[in-house]
Amino acid sequence: MKHFFSILLWCLATLSACQAQKDHLVLRGTIPGARDSMFIRLYTKQEYREEVASGYIVNGKFELTGKLDRPTFCFLMLDNSEWWNRHGNKDESKLHYYETNFFVENGDLTFRTSHIDSLPLAFGEYNVLKEANYVVMGSVAQDAYAEYMKATLPLQARYRSAAWAYSDSKDIRDYQKSKEAEEQLHQAIFDFIGKRHHLDVNLLLADELLPDAFTYDSAYLDRLEELFAYSQDTCSRLRNFRETVRARRAFLQGTPIGDGKILTPKNEEVSLLPLLNKDGYTLIDFWASWCGPCRASFPHLMEMHKEYGNQVYFISISTDKKEEDWQKALREEQLPWGQYRVTDVWRSMLRSEYDLRSIPTFFLIDSQGRIIFTGHNSGELETRLKALNL
């Protein structure tokens, strides 16, 4: 009889566990102060943006139903644009968008906040500190992510504040503050992943640690690979992360720069390597006439050229496809250093040879032709030039 009851209890426990493992999610929320008929949408935020569920807020409450293959980082967006348009509003101060970020997984989930005004606004008004003003219950992944957020919110806020300050001031001191905060945040991520083995959360955080090409050594990549030594999971995201880390070994700091054919303003084809400074450093700026941030960086580059131009060769290489667009920009900018444009053949190879994914991108080359720095921020470039003690 005792054996019978043991089997019965085991069956009931198994049945209960199976019932708890739902194949869909139900997210119920309470948002006091939210206007009736506010539209609410749940999107995936990893890999690609896809709507999971949507609905409306009624009496400060909502309920969304959807399905996910595994715990997924999502953002919940609220807005009153439908109400605003329906009533013919002209006052954009009454048009509000809110965005919260958290992990979602199948099961019964609950979202709670004290008031809609406590939630972070979306886009340029986003305040990461307001991520502490709500709770999401029912997700083991979110429990782990909430622990990370609680530990790092002040650091994240400091980094964002300094980055925005630099964006406005272009003061190298603001850039250095943002870089220091970013490095501290990265160390916090390494520490968190090392202590807590929730794969989905750790993979999201590890993406923040992937460095730009030519800014790291082999030991740093070893450290990234060791982060998931504990896991035998075969999920695609972990495979992709490991493959990405392995691929980055082709772009180690100190890798010799490859040669390429470029065009002069007179449409003459020349090779890059003979143009490099064999007795010092060369700065290469990849840009294009249509790139606003590229051209916005030119005043700062001009200042650096005045200070370092006697010791460092400056070379600008445009990725423009149309010569006339490039020539027009050259006349407008009047840059006092060597100007070149990539050939069609070399343009197609920039991604594979240099991991060039966006512009502006700055390369700093030493006298041996090795890439010792690459980045997209003129403030970081100035920091690197100062560190050379020229």
N, C-alpha and C positions, 0 to 999 in steps of 0.2 A: 504493500500500500504506500509506504514511504517512497519507494521508487516511482510509483505511478504519479504521485503528487509532484515529484521533482521534474518528471517529463512534462507534466501539465504546465507547471510554472515556466519551464523553458519554452514551451510552445507559445504561451501567452506573451512572454517577453519578445520572442521572435516576431510574432504577429504585430505587436505594438511597434517594434522597430521598423518593420516593413511599412506599416501604415504611416509612420512619421517621415519616411523617405518619399516625399512627394515628387512627382514628375513635372511640377509647375510651381510658380511662385504667386503668392498673393501679398501685395504690399498695401497695408492699411495705414493711413496717416491722419494726424490731427495737427492742424495749423491755425491756431486762433488768429483772428484779424484778417484772414484771407477773404477776399471778395468772392461772393458766389459767382460761379461760372468761370473762375480763373482756370485757364488751360494748364494741364500738368502732364509732362512727358518724361518717360524714363528711357535713356539712351545708353548703349554701351560706349565706353570711352577707350577701350583697348583695341589695338590693331585697326579697326575701322568702326565708323559710327553707324549704329543700327538701332532703330526704335524697338524697344522691348514691349512697351505698353504706353497708353495715353488715356486721359480722361479729364474730368472736371471736378473742381472743389465745390462741395455743397455743404452749407452749415459748418464750414471750417474743417471738413473731413473729406477724404478721398479713398478710393480703393482701386488698385491697379492689378491686373492679372496678366501673366506672361510666362515665358519658359526660357531657361538657359541651359546650356550643355554642362557648364561647370561654374563655380564662383567667378564672377566677372566684375571688374571695376566699372561703375556706371556713374552718370550724373543725372540728377533729377532737376528738371527745369520747370519753373512756373512763370507764367506771364499773363498779363491782362490785356494783351493786344486786341483780342476779339472784342472785349467790352469797349476798349478805347476806340476802335474803329466803328463799332456799331452805334456808338453815341456821338460820332462825328467830332471827337475831341481834336483840338489843335494844340493843347498844352502838353508838350512832351514830358514835362516833369511828372505827369500822372501816368506815364507809360513805364511799367516796371517789369524787369526780368530778374529772376532769382535762380541761383544755381548751387546745388550741393553735390558733393562727391563722396561716394561710399561703395562698398562691395555689396553685391546682391547675389543670392543663390536661391534655388528652388526651396519652397517651404513657406511657412507663415511668417511674414516680416511686419514689423511695426515701426513707423516713423513718428517721432514726437518732437515738438519744439514749443517754446513758451509763447512766441508771437511771430508772425510773418516778418516783421521788421528786424527780428534778430538774425534772420538768415542772410547769408552772403549774396550780394548783388552779382549779376553776371557781367562778363566782358571787362571793360576798363575800370569798372567800379568794384571789382572783386576784392574782398578782404579775407585773406586766409584765416585770420584769427576767429572769424565768425563760424568756421567749421566746428568750433567747440559748442555751438549754441543749439545743437540738436542731437538726438540719439537714434540709432537704428538697432532694433533688437530682432533676434531670430536667425542671424547669420554668423557662423563661426569665423568666416573670413573677415567680416566686418569687425568682429570683436578684436581680432589681431591687428587690423588696420587702425582701429580707434586707439589702440595702445600705442602704436607708432606715432599717430598724430598728436596724442597727448604729450608724448615725450619731446616732440620736435616743433610744435607750432610756434613757439617764440623764435626759434632759429629760422624757420621758414619765413616768418614775418620780417625778421631782420634782413634776410637775403633779398626778399622782394622789395623792401623799402629802399635798400641801398641801390639795387638795380634800377628802380624807377628814378631815384635821385640822380644817378649817373646819366640816365637817358635824358633828363631835363638839363642838367648842369654841364655835362661833358667834363666834369672835374675828375682827374685821375684818382683823387683820394676817395671819391664815392665808388669808383670802380674797384679799388683795392679793398674797400669794406665789403662790397658784394662778393668778391672773390674769396675773401677770408671766411665769410659766412657760408658760402657754397662748399668750401673745403670741409668745414666743420659739419655741415649737413651730410656730406658724403661719408664722413667717418661715422656719423650716427647711423647711417643706413648699413654700413658694413657691420657695426656692432649689433644692430637689431637682427639682421639676417643670421648672424652667427649664433644668436641665442634662441631664436624662434624659427621653427621649421614649417611654417605654413607656406606651401609652394606657390600658390596663386598670388598671395600678398608679396612674397619675397621676389617673385619674378617682376611684378610691377615696380617695386622699389629698385631692383637691380638695373632696370632700364635707365635709371637716372645716373648710374655709375659708368655707362658706356662713354668713353672719351672720344673727342675729335681725333682724326687721324694725325699722326706725327707729334702727339702731345704726351706719349706714354712709353714706357719700356716693357720688356718682356715680363719682368717681375710683376708688374701691375696686372697684366692679362692672366698670369698664373693665379693671382689673388682672386680675380673674377671667376675663374673656372672652379676654384676651390669652394666658392660660396654654395654650390649645389652638389658637392661631393656626397652628401648624405642621401640624395634622392635617386631612386631608380625609375622614377616616373617616365613614361614615354610620350607625354603630351607634346603637341606640336610647338607650344610656346617655349618649353624648356629646350627642345631640339633646336629651335630657331635661335635662342639665346646662345647656346653653346656654339652653333655654327657661326654666329656673328662674332663671337670672341675669337674663334679660330681665324676667321677671315681678317680680323684686325691686325693679325701678326704681319701682314704684308705692308703695314703702314706704321712701323715702329719709328719712334724719334731717332734721328740719325741715319735714316735710309737715304741713299744718294738720290738726288732728283733726276728723273729721266729727261732725255732730250726731247725736243719737239720743234716743229716748224712753225714759225710765226711770221706775220707780215708787217712791214714798216708802213708808215703813212704814205710812202711812195709806191706801195704795193709790191715791194721787193721781199722775196722769201729769204729768211735767215734762220739759223739754228739758235736755240736758247742758250745752250751751254757756253759757247764762246763769249756771251754777254755777261756772264757772272764775274763777280769780283774775286779774283784768285788770291788776293792779298788781304781779304777781309770778308765783310758780310754783304749779302744782297737781299733786298726786300722786293718781293714780287706781289703785286696787287692784282688779283683777278676781279674784274668788274664788267659792267655793260652799260650802255647809254640809257637803257630803260629802267635800270635799277636805282630807285630812289635812295635807299640806304647807302649804296655805293658812292653816289655823288655827294650825299650828305657828309660822308667821311673825308672828302677831299680837303676841306679847310684844315682839319686836324692833321692830315698827312702833309699838307704844306708846312705846318708848324714843325713837324718832326723832320721834314726835309731841310729846313733852315738850320736845325740843330745838329742833325746827324749826316747831312748830305755829303760832307767831305770824307766821311769814313764808311758810309754805307751806300751802295749803289741802289737806286730806286728804279724799278721797272714796273710799268702798268701793262697788263695784258687783257684786252677786251675779248669777251666771248660773243660779241655782236655778230649776227649772221649777215647783216647788211652793212656794207662799207660806208654808205652815205650816212647812216645813223651814227656810226662811230666817228666819222670825220666831222659831223656837225657838233657832236659832244666835245671833241677835241678843241674846236674853235671856241666853244663856249667856256670851257674849263681852263684852258691855257696852262696846263700842268707842265712844270719846268724839268721833267725828267723823261727818260725813254718811254715811248708809247708804241705798243704793238697790238696786233689782233691775231687770234688763233686761226689757223687754217681749218677748213671743214674736216679734214682727216683727224687733226689733233683734237678738235672740239669733241669728237665722238669718243675719244680715249681718255678724257679728263677724269671721268668717273672711275674707270678701271685703274688708271695709273696713279691718280692722286686722291681718290675718294672725294673728289670735288662735287659736293651736293648742293651748295648754295653760294651766293655771292652777296656782299664782298667776302673774299677769302684772302688772307694775307699769309705768305710763306716767307720765313726767314731762313736763308741759306748761308752756311759757313764757307770758309775758304776752300774746304775739301769738296764742296758741292753737296753737302749733306743737309737735309731738312731738319732744323733744330726747333722750329716752332711753326704752328699754323693756327689760325683763329679767324674770327669774323668781327672782332670788336677792336676798334682803333685804340681804345683805352688799354686793353690787354697788350696790344702791340707796343704801345709806348712803355708799358711796364717792362716788357722784355728788352726793349732797346736800352732802357736805363740800367737794367741788370747787367748789360754787357760792359759797362764802365768804359765806354769809348772815350 
